[in-house]
Structure formats: structure tokens, C-alpha cells
Amino acid sequence: MRGKPLFWTIIAVFVTLSAVMSAISWNVFANVRANAATTDARLREMAWMVLAYADRNDAFPTSEAELRAFVAAPEGVPATLAVAPPDDAERTYPTTRAALGGAEPAPTLDECLESIEVEWGLAGDVQPILRSKGKPTLQGTAPTVGQWLYAMSERIRGR
């Protein structure tokens, strides 16, 4: 009879610890998803700023200073690109800011640079590479954004 209370005590402790660890794991999972959604929104917005710059200037920005000057200009970042992408399905990018599926309100450039690392191209026809500084992203956002920028580089090069 002595073994039964010990057995039930061990089971109760195990069940309690399992419930606590499940709650902690769920909380961590929810926080990672929230951080990933924020990073995605910033990555998409940064890509939009770069696409808008390239659309207006027929060249990519080659430094943060160039992009900052573009964003701070009186006309600001447009909501729609002036030149549509080619009809080639492999070489396309969004033509409106709304098509990004971005967050409202849109993150600022400073917020984007807080989460996104940018490797600027050496020439205006080379797209910058956007990375999430090791932060989580969802649903393949980084490769999608890279494809948008590559499609714009193809348009700039006239291919």
C-alpha cells in the first residue's frame, strides 16, 4: 500500500510539469511568430522602398544615405510604381504598396534598418541584398523579396 501514494505523487508532479512546460513552450512559440511577423513587415517595406527608388531612378540605391534621401524627399515613397514589370511571370514584383501585404501603419526606414541588414550593391544595376539579421521570418519572405529585387534589376538592365 505504501507504493500507491508515491506512484500517484510522481504522476501528479509529472502531469503538472508537463502542463507548465506546454504553457511555456506555447508562449515562446507565440512570441517567435509575432517577431517573425514584425520582421516580415519590415523586410517587405524595405523592399518596397528600394523598388520605389529603383523605379524612379532606373538604378538601385548604393548606400543607406541615398535611400534615406529618397525617403525623406518631399514627394516621399510612392504608393504605386510608375513602370510595370515585364509580362514574364518569373520576373515580376508588386506594383503597389498594397500588393505587398504589409502591415499598417507601414514601418519607418529606421524601424526597418533595426531588423534588416542591407548589403548594398557596388553599382546602380546591382540589387541590394536584404537579410533579417538572424531574426525569424515566415513563409519564405526573404526569398520572395530577393526575387522582387532581382526582377527589378533585370528591368533596369533592359532584359
N, CA, C and O atoms as a DFTB+ gen file, in Angstrom:
636 C
 N C O
     1  1       0.805      -1.198       0.000
     2  2       0.000       0.000       0.000
     3  2       0.850       1.266       0.000
     4  3       0.392       2.344      -0.378
     5  1       2.081       1.110       0.426
     6  2       2.958       2.265       0.507
     7  2       3.342       2.811      -0.858
     8  3       3.586       4.010      -0.995
     9  1       3.398       1.962      -1.858
    10  2       3.829       2.369      -3.182
    11  2       2.794       3.182      -3.944
    12  3       3.162       3.985      -4.802
    13  1       1.500       2.994      -3.652
    14  2       0.464       3.708      -4.403
    15  2       0.510       5.219      -4.200
    16  3       0.452       5.942      -5.194
    17  1       0.612       5.746      -2.972
    18  2       0.681       7.214      -2.832
    19  2       1.927       7.801      -3.509
    20  3       1.860       8.882      -4.093
    21  1       3.040       7.106      -3.434
    22  2       4.258       7.577      -4.086
    23  2       4.073       7.601      -5.605
    24  3       4.484       8.549      -6.274
    25  1       3.452       6.554      -6.137
    26  2       3.186       6.487      -7.580
    27  2       2.319       7.654      -8.024
    28  3       2.638       8.324      -9.006
    29  1       1.226       7.904      -7.312
    30  2       0.308       8.991      -7.692
    31  2       0.955      10.356      -7.501
    32  3       0.652      11.293      -8.241
    33  1       1.826      10.477      -6.534
    34  2       2.549      11.742      -6.338
    35  2       3.481      11.996      -7.525
    36  3       3.555      13.114      -8.035
    37  1       4.177      10.971      -7.951
    38  2       5.076      11.102      -9.105
    39  2       4.274      11.434     -10.356
    40  3       4.686      12.292     -11.137
    41  1       3.143      10.777     -10.560
    42  2       2.289      11.059     -11.719
    43  2       1.793      12.509     -11.665
    44  3       1.817      13.208     -12.678
    45  1       1.348      12.961     -10.498
    46  2       0.839      14.333     -10.356
    47  2       1.934      15.357     -10.664
    48  3       1.682      16.353     -11.342
    49  1       3.156      15.111     -10.162
    50  2       4.270      16.015     -10.439
    51  2       4.579      16.027     -11.925
    52  3       4.792      17.090     -12.506
    53  1       4.605      14.855     -12.544
    54  2       4.882      14.760     -13.968
    55  2       3.826      15.508     -14.796
    56  3       4.171      16.253     -15.714
    57  1       2.562      15.311     -14.475
    58  2       1.480      15.979     -15.207
    59  2       1.568      17.495     -15.011
    60  3       1.393      18.251     -15.967
    61  1       1.835      17.940     -13.797
    62  2       1.960      19.376     -13.521
    63  2       3.122      19.976     -14.300
    64  3       2.969      21.021     -14.931
    65  1       4.272      19.330     -14.263
    66  2       5.434      19.827     -15.009
    67  2       5.171      19.826     -16.517
    68  3       5.610      20.733     -17.224
    69  1       4.465      18.821     -17.006
    70  2       4.127      18.777     -18.437
    71  2       3.234      19.946     -18.815
    72  3       3.432      20.566     -19.860
    73  1       2.260      20.251     -17.981
    74  2       1.357      21.379     -18.267
    75  2       2.124      22.697     -18.236
    76  3       1.917      23.551     -19.098
    77  1       3.002      22.872     -17.261
    78  2       3.793      24.104     -17.165
    79  2       4.710      24.246     -18.381
    80  3       4.796      25.327     -18.963
    81  1       5.387      23.179     -18.766
    82  2       6.288      23.246     -19.921
    83  2       5.512      23.487     -21.212
    84  3       6.002      24.184     -22.101
    85  1       4.315      22.925     -21.329
    86  2       3.490      23.182     -22.515
    87  2       3.110      24.652     -22.597
    88  3       3.158      25.248     -23.672
    89  1       2.734      25.236     -21.470
    90  2       2.370      26.657     -21.451
    91  2       3.569      27.527     -21.814
    92  3       3.436      28.477     -22.585
    93  1       4.727      27.210     -21.268
    94  2       5.938      27.979     -21.578
    95  2       6.288      27.835     -23.064
    96  3       6.620      28.823     -23.720
    97  1       6.214      26.629     -23.587
    98  2       6.529      26.388     -24.996
    99  2       5.560      27.139     -25.897
   100  3       5.974      27.728     -26.896
   101  1       4.289      27.126     -25.560
   102  2       3.305      27.832     -26.374
   103  2       3.576      29.329     -26.368
   104  3       3.440      29.988     -27.399
   105  1       3.958      29.871     -25.218
   106  2       4.279      31.293     -25.099
   107  2       5.499      31.645     -25.954
   108  3       5.494      32.663     -26.647
   109  1       6.533      30.820     -25.911
   110  2       7.735      31.054     -26.726
   111  2       7.372      30.998     -28.207
   112  3       7.807      31.847     -28.984
   113  1       6.585      30.014     -28.597
   114  2       6.152      29.862     -29.987
   115  2       5.379      31.096     -30.451
   116  3       5.609      31.597     -31.552
   117  1       4.467      31.583     -29.614
   118  2       3.682      32.769     -29.984
   119  2       4.587      33.994     -30.123
   120  3       4.387      34.804     -31.028
   121  1       5.568      34.139     -29.252
   122  2       6.489      35.276     -29.336
   123  2       7.344      35.208     -30.602
   124  3       7.586      36.232     -31.241
   125  1       7.796      34.024     -30.962
   126  2       8.601      33.873     -32.186
   127  2       7.756      34.215     -33.406
   128  3       8.243      34.887     -34.316
   129  1       6.513      33.775     -33.446
   130  2       5.628      34.098     -34.578
   131  2       5.367      35.596     -34.655
   132  3       5.333      36.163     -35.748
   133  1       5.185      36.239     -33.513
   134  2       4.957      37.695     -33.501
   135  2       6.199      38.428     -33.998
   136  3       6.091      39.370     -34.782
   137  1       7.376      38.000     -33.545
   138  2       8.628      38.609     -34.015
   139  2       8.821      38.376     -35.508
   140  3       9.288      39.262     -36.223
   141  1       8.465      37.193     -35.974
   142  2       8.597      36.884     -37.397
   143  2       7.662      37.751     -38.231
   144  3       8.044      38.213     -39.306
   145  1       6.457      37.974     -37.757
   146  2       5.513      38.828     -38.496
   147  2       6.037      40.257     -38.568
   148  3       5.907      40.910     -39.603
   149  1       6.624      40.746     -37.490
   150  2       7.200      42.092     -37.479
   151  2       8.377      42.174     -38.448
   152  3       8.483      43.127     -39.219
   153  1       9.250      41.187     -38.408
   154  2      10.402      41.162     -39.313
   155  2       9.939      41.089     -40.768
   156  3      10.498      41.773     -41.625
   157  1       8.931      40.276     -41.055
   158  2       8.398      40.178     -42.416
   159  2       7.880      41.524     -42.903
   160  3       8.168      41.941     -44.025
   161  1       7.115      42.199     -42.054
   162  2       6.564      43.503     -42.445
   163  2       7.694      44.490     -42.743
   164  3       7.618      45.254     -43.705
   165  1       8.723      44.470     -41.929
   166  2       9.853      45.381     -42.141
   167  2      10.645      44.996     -43.385
   168  3      11.114      45.870     -44.114
   169  1      10.796      43.724     -43.629
   170  2      11.520      43.258     -44.822
   171  2      10.767      43.652     -46.094
   172  3      11.378      44.108     -47.060
   173  1       9.473      43.482     -46.097
   174  2       8.662      43.861     -47.257
   175  2       8.670      45.372     -47.468
   176  3       8.752      45.843     -48.602
   177  1       8.586      46.128     -46.380
   178  2       8.587      47.588     -46.511
   179  2       9.938      48.089     -47.016
   180  3       9.994      48.994     -47.848
   181  1      11.021      47.506     -46.518
   182  2      12.357      47.885     -47.000
   183  2      12.474      47.575     -48.491
   184  3      13.009      48.374     -49.259
   185  1      11.970      46.410     -48.890
   186  2      11.999      46.052     -50.311
   187  2      11.172      47.048     -51.120
   188  3      11.572      47.422     -52.223
   189  1      10.030      47.483     -50.594
   190  2       9.213      48.446     -51.326
   191  2       9.956      49.765     -51.506
   192  3       9.914      50.360     -52.584
   193  1      10.637      50.226     -50.455
   194  2      11.392      51.478     -50.564
   195  2      12.471      51.360     -51.643
   196  3      12.671      52.284     -52.431
   197  1      13.157      50.228     -51.671
   198  2      14.214      50.009     -52.663
   199  2      13.609      49.909     -54.070
   200  3      14.157      50.464     -55.022
   201  1      12.477      49.198     -54.200
   202  2      11.820      49.091     -55.503
   203  2      11.351      50.460     -55.994
   204  3      11.503      50.782     -57.173
   205  1      10.787      51.258     -55.105
   206  2      10.307      52.587     -55.490
   207  2      11.471      53.479     -55.913
   208  3      11.361      54.230     -56.882
   209  1      12.583      53.396     -55.188
   210  2      13.786      54.156     -55.560
   211  2      14.244      53.737     -56.959
   212  3      14.514      54.579     -57.816
   213  1      14.327      52.429     -57.171
   214  2      14.804      51.911     -58.462
   215  2      13.842      52.273     -59.587
   216  3      14.275      52.561     -60.703
   217  1      12.552      52.261     -59.306
   218  2      11.575      52.616     -60.321
   219  2      11.718      54.075     -60.737
   220  3      11.633      54.399     -61.922
   221  1      11.933      54.946     -59.773
   222  2      12.039      56.379     -60.074
   223  2      13.372      56.729     -60.722
   224  3      13.416      57.596     -61.595
   225  1      14.467      56.073     -60.313
   226  2      15.813      56.460     -60.750
   227  2      16.442      55.517     -61.775
   228  3      17.550      55.780     -62.242
   229  1      15.770      54.435     -62.133
   230  2      16.328      53.404     -63.014
   231  2      17.680      52.909     -62.519
   232  3      18.562      52.575     -63.311
   233  1      17.828      52.868     -61.213
   234  2      19.035      52.345     -60.560
   235  2      18.690      52.091     -59.101
   236  3      17.828      52.755     -58.525
   237  1      19.376      51.125     -58.518
   238  2      19.192      50.849     -57.097
   239  2      20.028      51.817     -56.274
   240  3      21.034      52.336     -56.758
   241  1      19.616      52.066     -55.022
   242  2      20.487      52.859     -54.157
   243  2      21.741      52.044     -53.840
   244  3      21.674      50.825     -53.684
   245  1      22.863      52.715     -53.749
   246  2      24.120      52.018     -53.443
   247  2      24.599      52.307     -52.025
   248  3      25.685      51.885     -51.629
   249  1      23.776      53.034     -51.263
   250  2      24.126      53.298     -49.872
   251  2      22.858      53.635     -49.090
   252  3      21.820      53.973     -49.659
   253  1      22.977      53.533     -47.799
   254  2      21.869      53.897     -46.925
   255  2      21.537      55.379     -47.070
   256  3      20.370      55.764     -47.002
   257  1      22.557      56.208     -47.270
   258  2      22.343      57.652     -47.406
   259  2      21.469      57.974     -48.613
   260  3      20.610      58.852     -48.532
   261  1      21.671      57.281     -49.730
   262  2      20.852      57.511     -50.918
   263  2      19.392      57.144     -50.654
   264  3      18.479      57.869     -51.050
   265  1      19.184      56.024     -49.987
   266  2      17.818      55.606     -49.685
   267  2      17.159      56.564     -48.695
   268  3      15.982      56.896     -48.832
   269  1      17.925      57.006     -47.697
   270  2      17.379      57.969     -46.721
   271  2      16.973      59.272     -47.401
   272  3      15.923      59.835     -47.091
   273  1      17.798      59.751     -48.322
   274  2      17.466      60.985     -49.044
   275  2      16.194      60.801     -49.871
   276  3      15.370      61.712     -49.946
   277  1      16.030      59.642     -50.484
   278  2      14.837      59.354     -51.273
   279  2      13.594      59.330     -50.392
   280  3      12.570      59.919     -50.739
   281  1      13.684      58.646     -49.249
   282  2      12.541      58.518     -48.346
   283  2      12.181      59.869     -47.736
   284  3      11.003      60.166     -47.536
   285  1      13.188      60.687     -47.440
   286  2      12.958      61.985     -46.803
   287  2      12.550      63.078     -47.790
   288  3      12.164      64.168     -47.369
   289  1      12.628      62.810     -49.078
   290  2      12.269      63.818     -50.095
   291  2      10.806      64.232     -49.917
   292  3       9.996      63.463     -49.400
   293  1      10.475      65.448     -50.346
   294  2       9.094      65.931     -50.176
   295  2       8.029      65.010     -50.786
   296  3       6.955      64.839     -50.210
   297  1       8.325      64.420     -51.946
   298  2       7.337      63.528     -52.558
   299  2       7.281      62.169     -51.872
   300  3       6.289      61.454     -52.007
   301  1       8.332      61.800     -51.138
   302  2       8.349      60.567     -50.361
   303  2       8.290      59.310     -51.208
   304  3       8.533      59.338     -52.415
   305  1       7.967      58.224     -50.560
   306  2       7.890      56.919     -51.222
   307  2       6.493      56.785     -51.827
   308  3       5.497      56.883     -51.110
   309  1       6.413      56.561     -53.144
   310  2       5.093      56.465     -53.780
   311  2       4.361      55.186     -53.386
   312  3       4.976      54.208     -52.962
   313  1       3.051      55.210     -53.531
   314  2       2.233      54.033     -53.240
   315  2       2.130      53.107     -54.450
   316  3       1.745      51.945     -54.320
   317  1       2.476      53.632     -55.628
   318  2       2.402      52.862     -56.868
   319  2       3.652      53.127     -57.694
   320  3       4.136      54.257     -57.758
   321  1       4.171      52.083     -58.323
   322  2       5.324      52.248     -59.198
   323  2       4.873      52.810     -60.537
   324  3       3.766      52.529     -60.997
   325  1       5.739      53.609     -61.163
   326  2       5.402      54.243     -62.440
   327  2       5.498      53.266     -63.608
   328  3       4.700      53.342     -64.542
   329  1       6.461      52.353     -63.565
   330  2       6.691      51.417     -64.671
   331  2       6.329      50.010     -64.208
   332  3       6.836      49.531     -63.194
   333  1       5.458      49.361     -64.952
   334  2       5.039      47.999     -64.617
   335  2       6.142      47.008     -64.980
   336  3       6.938      47.274     -65.880
   337  1       6.198      45.878     -64.296
   338  2       7.199      44.854     -64.646
   339  2       6.854      44.202     -65.977
   340  3       5.721      44.316     -66.445
   341  1       7.822      43.518     -66.597
   342  2       7.520      42.809     -67.840
   343  2       6.453      41.737     -67.592
   344  3       6.197      41.362     -66.448
   345  1       5.845      41.255     -68.653
   346  2       4.794      40.253     -68.528
   347  2       5.327      38.873     -68.152
   348  3       4.545      37.962     -67.881
   349  1       6.628      38.714     -68.135
   350  2       7.252      37.439     -67.783
   351  2       6.913      37.092     -66.330
   352  3       7.231      37.855     -65.418
   353  1       6.274      35.952     -66.118
   354  2       5.822      35.568     -64.775
   355  2       6.983      35.354     -63.805
   356  3       6.808      35.522     -62.598
   357  1       8.157      34.988     -64.303
   358  2       9.303      34.749     -63.434
   359  2       9.973      36.047     -63.005
   360  3      10.687      36.078     -62.002
   361  1       9.748      37.117     -63.758
   362  2      10.412      38.386     -63.462
   363  2       9.354      39.421     -63.079
   364  3       9.079      40.344     -63.846
   365  1       8.773      39.270     -61.915
   366  2       7.740      40.202     -61.511
   367  2       7.972      40.691     -60.089
   368  3       8.712      40.084     -59.315
   369  1       7.336      41.777     -59.774
   370  2       7.396      42.380     -58.452
   371  2       6.100      43.148     -58.250
   372  3       5.420      43.469     -59.224
   373  1       5.746      43.448     -57.017
   374  2       4.499      44.178     -56.791
   375  2       4.592      45.593     -57.357
   376  3       5.652      46.218     -57.318
   377  1       3.488      46.083     -57.875
   378  2       3.478      47.435     -58.439
   379  2       2.792      48.444     -57.529
   380  3       2.835      49.647     -57.788
   381  1       2.162      47.959     -56.468
   382  2       1.557      48.856     -55.483
   383  2       1.992      48.440     -54.092
   384  3       2.283      47.272     -53.836
   385  1       2.031      49.401     -53.211
   386  2       2.408      49.103     -51.844
   387  2       1.382      48.180     -51.191
   388  3       1.735      47.343     -50.361
   389  1       0.126      48.332     -51.563
   390  2      -0.930      47.484     -51.012
   391  2      -0.730      46.012     -51.389
   392  3      -1.112      45.124     -50.627
   393  1      -0.136      45.747     -52.554
   394  2       0.091      44.373     -53.008
   395  2       1.161      43.649     -52.192
   396  3       1.292      42.428     -52.288
   397  1       1.923      44.389     -51.395
   398  2       2.948      43.763     -50.558
   399  2       2.344      42.906     -49.466
   400  3       2.959      41.943     -49.007
   401  1       1.140      43.257     -49.053
   402  2       0.561      42.584     -47.900
   403  2       1.243      43.033     -46.628
   404  3       1.327      42.275     -45.662
   405  1       1.731      44.257     -46.620
   406  2       2.468      44.772     -45.477
   407  2       1.572      45.216     -44.340
   408  3       0.349      45.261     -44.467
   409  1       2.202      45.538     -43.236
   410  2       1.492      45.968     -42.038
   411  2       1.045      47.414     -42.172
   412  3       1.649      48.201     -42.901
   413  1      -0.005      47.746     -41.468
   414  2      -0.454      49.139     -41.385
   415  2      -0.378      49.550     -39.939
   416  3      -0.876      48.807     -39.094
   417  1       0.188      50.639     -39.601
   418  2       0.908      51.557     -40.456
   419  2       2.250      50.969     -40.883
   420  3       2.812      50.094     -40.224
   421  1       2.730      51.471     -41.985
   422  2       3.990      50.967     -42.542
   423  2       5.147      51.309     -41.604
   424  3       5.190      52.403     -41.042
   425  1       6.085      50.373     -41.436
   426  2       7.257      50.673     -40.624
   427  2       8.102      51.778     -41.262
   428  3       8.125      51.927     -42.484
   429  1       8.779      52.533     -40.437
   430  2       9.661      53.581     -40.937
   431  2      10.974      52.969     -41.398
   432  3      11.249      51.798     -41.136
   433  1      11.781      53.766     -42.084
   434  2      13.087      53.286     -42.539
   435  2      13.960      52.905     -41.346
   436  3      14.655      51.891     -41.384
   437  1      13.925      53.709     -40.299
   438  2      14.726      53.384     -39.115
   439  2      14.287      52.065     -38.482
   440  3      15.128      51.272     -38.060
   441  1      12.978      51.824     -38.415
   442  2      12.486      50.553     -37.878
   443  2      12.932      49.391     -38.758
   444  3      13.310      48.331     -38.260
   445  1      12.885      49.602     -40.064
   446  2      13.308      48.547     -40.990
   447  2      14.792      48.230     -40.808
   448  3      15.187      47.065     -40.753
   449  1      15.600      49.275     -40.715
   450  2      17.048      49.059     -40.577
   451  2      17.414      48.454     -39.224
   452  3      18.490      47.878     -39.071
   453  1      16.529      48.584     -38.254
   454  2      16.738      47.970     -36.940
   455  2      16.697      46.439     -37.055
   456  3      17.404      45.738     -36.331
   457  1      15.866      45.930     -37.968
   458  2      15.676      44.491     -38.119
   459  2      16.331      43.900     -39.354
   460  3      16.543      42.689     -39.432
   461  1      16.653      44.754     -40.321
   462  2      17.126      44.267     -41.621
   463  2      18.551      44.721     -41.868
   464  3      18.889      45.892     -41.694
   465  1      19.377      43.777     -42.276
   466  2      20.747      44.079     -42.688
   467  2      20.738      44.219     -44.208
   468  3      20.181      43.380     -44.916
   469  1      21.357      45.282     -44.694
   470  2      21.371      45.536     -46.135
   471  2      22.810      45.485     -46.638
   472  3      23.692      46.163     -46.111
   473  1      23.027      44.678     -47.655
   474  2      24.318      44.643     -48.346
   475  2      24.112      45.387     -49.661
   476  3      23.510      44.862     -50.598
   477  1      24.617      46.610     -49.717
   478  2      24.389      47.478     -50.877
   479  2      25.219      47.021     -52.062
   480  3      26.348      46.558     -51.899
   481  1      24.657      47.152     -53.251
   482  2      25.373      46.818     -54.476
   483  2      26.437      47.860     -54.780
   484  3      26.353      48.997     -54.316
   485  1      27.420      47.478     -55.546
   486  2      28.503      48.402     -55.908
   487  2      28.117      49.339     -57.043
   488  3      28.700      50.412     -57.197
   489  1      27.134      48.930     -57.835
   490  2      26.671      49.747     -58.958
   491  2      25.151      49.825     -58.897
   492  3      24.509      49.025     -58.216
   493  1      24.581      50.783     -59.604
   494  2      23.145      51.003     -59.571
   495  2      22.307      49.903     -60.189
   496  3      21.106      49.830     -59.932
   497  1      22.918      49.032     -61.008
   498  2      22.137      47.948     -61.602
   499  2      22.230      46.646     -60.804
   500  3      21.709      45.613     -61.225
   501  1      22.895      46.706     -59.652
   502  2      23.026      45.536     -58.784
   503  2      22.110      45.724     -57.574
   504  3      22.243      46.690     -56.822
   505  1      21.175      44.777     -57.399
   506  2      20.210      44.914     -56.321
   507  2      20.872      44.699     -54.961
   508  3      21.783      43.882     -54.831
   509  1      20.413      45.432     -53.957
   510  2      20.924      45.185     -52.613
   511  2      20.390      43.847     -52.087
   512  3      19.337      43.375     -52.516
   513  1      21.113      43.261     -51.176
   514  2      20.690      42.003     -50.561
   515  2      20.152      42.342     -49.182
   516  3      20.835      42.984     -48.384
   517  1      18.933      41.912     -48.903
   518  2      18.284      42.182     -47.624
   519  2      18.283      40.908     -46.788
   520  3      17.844      39.853     -47.245
   521  1      18.778      41.017     -45.562
   522  2      18.810      39.881     -44.629
   523  2      18.142      40.301     -43.325
   524  3      18.097      41.483     -42.983
   525  1      17.633      39.325     -42.615
   526  2      16.856      39.617     -41.418
   527  2      17.674      39.660     -40.128
   528  3      17.091      39.538     -39.051
   529  1      18.968      39.823     -40.186
   530  2      19.837      39.895     -39.006
   531  2      19.596      38.729     -38.042
   532  3      19.659      38.906     -36.826
   533  1      19.325      37.554     -38.578
   534  2      19.125      36.370     -37.750
   535  2      17.763      36.284     -37.093
   536  3      17.499      35.343     -36.343
   537  1      16.904      37.233     -37.355
   538  2      15.554      37.206     -36.782
   539  2      14.684      36.265     -37.612
   540  3      14.935      36.072     -38.802
   541  1      13.659      35.676     -36.984
   542  2      12.808      34.745     -37.731
   543  2      11.934      35.467     -38.751
   544  3      11.540      36.616     -38.551
   545  1      11.641      34.776     -39.840
   546  2      10.691      35.259     -40.844
   547  2       9.704      34.139     -41.134
   548  3       9.952      32.981     -40.799
   549  1       8.602      34.481     -41.749
   550  2       7.565      33.499     -42.057
   551  2       7.416      33.314     -43.557
   552  3       7.690      34.230     -44.332
   553  1       6.987      32.146     -43.960
   554  2       6.504      31.862     -45.299
   555  2       7.439      32.297     -46.420
   556  3       6.969      32.792     -47.444
   557  1       8.719      32.130     -46.261
   558  2       9.658      32.397     -47.340
   559  2       9.721      33.840     -47.792
   560  3       9.911      34.104     -48.979
   561  1       9.566      34.772     -46.881
   562  2       9.557      36.186     -47.245
   563  2      10.895      36.627     -47.832
   564  3      10.923      37.342     -48.833
   565  1      11.990      36.213     -47.230
   566  2      13.304      36.650     -47.715
   567  2      13.555      36.231     -49.170
   568  3      13.996      37.066     -49.959
   569  1      13.296      34.985     -49.557
   570  2      13.488      34.630     -50.967
   571  2      12.532      35.379     -51.900
   572  3      12.915      35.746     -53.011
   573  1      11.307      35.606     -51.462
   574  2      10.346      36.334     -52.283
   575  2      10.819      37.753     -52.537
   576  3      10.771      38.239     -53.667
   577  1      11.278      38.418     -51.483
   578  2      11.786      39.787     -51.605
   579  2      13.010      39.805     -52.520
   580  3      13.160      40.716     -53.334
   581  1      13.873      38.817     -52.395
   582  2      15.036      38.718     -53.273
   583  2      14.639      38.574     -54.736
   584  3      15.290      39.133     -55.618
   585  1      13.567      37.821     -54.994
   586  2      13.078      37.665     -56.373
   587  2      12.534      38.982     -56.908
   588  3      12.732      39.301     -58.081
   589  1      11.849      39.755     -56.063
   590  2      11.346      41.059     -56.493
   591  2      12.495      41.962     -56.918
   592  3      12.453      42.599     -57.970
   593  1      13.530      42.000     -56.069
   594  2      14.664      42.881     -56.364
   595  2      15.415      42.409     -57.607
   596  3      15.882      43.226     -58.401
   597  1      15.531      41.099     -57.775
   598  2      16.194      40.569     -58.965
   599  2      15.394      40.937     -60.222
   600  3      15.972      41.315     -61.241
   601  1      14.073      40.826     -60.145
   602  2      13.230      41.192     -61.289
   603  2      13.407      42.667     -61.639
   604  3      13.441      43.027     -62.815
   605  1      13.520      43.516     -60.627
   606  2      13.747      44.940     -60.887
   607  2      15.121      45.144     -61.520
   608  3      15.272      45.980     -62.411
   609  1      16.122      44.393     -61.071
   610  2      17.455      44.536     -61.669
   611  2      17.434      44.126     -63.138
   612  3      18.120      44.730     -63.962
   613  1      16.659      43.116     -63.463
   614  2      16.523      42.691     -64.861
   615  2      15.867      43.799     -65.685
   616  3      16.265      44.047     -66.823
   617  1      14.866      44.462     -65.114
   618  2      14.203      45.560     -65.823
   619  2      15.178      46.715     -66.027
   620  3      15.216      47.317     -67.100
   621  1      15.964      47.023     -65.000
   622  2      16.937      48.123     -65.098
   623  2      17.980      47.821     -66.167
   624  3      18.376      48.713     -66.918
   625  1      18.419      46.587     -66.239
   626  2      19.424      46.190     -67.235
   627  2      18.831      46.050     -68.633
   628  3      19.567      45.886     -69.606
   629  1      17.502      46.115     -68.737
   630  2      16.856      46.065     -70.037
   631  2      16.691      44.662     -70.598
   632  3      16.635      44.490     -71.816
   633  1      16.612      43.673     -69.748
   634  2      16.481      42.294     -70.231
   635  2      15.046      41.863     -70.229
   636  3      14.741      40.730     -70.604
